[in-house]
């Protein structure tokens, strides 16, 4: 088995492709905990070390799932989790922010308990809290490093200016944002800031929430509770036009001798050496397909063909609903 290459996320060394665990517990249809745990175990066998979760996934149940999967295997994993989004216990669809030092220091205890580990490798502020200065939030994260509860610090969906302010308080190891062929917002300035400051970048939803895989053909195929039913890019005419773009990606992938998913992941990997995509899946089949993308080398001609097939800004519809876009720090 060819070893999985590694990349640097600030001070951390992780597998060049990670595993997003969110969908194992919520948002993308029915759960199958046994298959999800088997998928995590297979990831570790393959050398995929980075596992990404968060306290709000479930809520809380995804961290518990990852914790069960890690039993006896903690030394093989780099565990990344997040805090800072609060869900209403009576209606989990209602969400808010809390990046206060008190909340961060309380949240880490819950995550450590659910994950059943002694230290979190990468602890991330899930969203920037407009009520709390980023300096105060990062100061609290730094305190957790000093206390030995966290090894490295990250942010999620933070703007370039916020990232600079945060990094001035304490070294930020990674910033996590959506990045793929159909979501290229980080190219505006965040990636350049990461490169300048030596910060790693975690690309979540690198397969466009599964759309770039070419496996999604009909809106009606989504489970009733599937998050994508509410996503503007999966609705009406946007769905139809975006399908046409994916067909072009499939055409290029076929010529390259790989799947559309592998081509999309190889494209993300080729952007910068400090980018680590974290495609999410709850099935071993797709984990293995995604990991095999590491063997897909893209030439300049390949990259040009991909750019022609799926130009920047070509996706129809916003990446979140209007209400959820307010959660993104810009």
Buried (B, 14 or more C-beta within 10 A) or exposed (E): EEEBEBBBBBBBEBBBBBBBBBBBBBBBBEBEBEBBBBBBBBBBEBBBBBBBBBBBBBBBBBBBBBBBBBEEEBEBBBBBBBBBBBBEEEEEEEBEBBBBBEBBBEBBEEBBEBBBBEBBBBBBBBBBBEEBBBEBBBBBBBBBBEEEBBBBBBBBBBBBBBBBBBBEBBBBBBBBBBBBBBBBBBEEEBBEBBBEBBBBBBBBBBBBBBBBBBBBEEBEEBEEEBBBEBBBBBBEEBBEBBBEBBEBBBEBBEEBEBBBBBBBBBBBBBBBEBBBBBBBBBBBEBBBBBBBBBEBEBEEEBBEBBEEBBEEEBBBBBBBEEEBEEBBBE
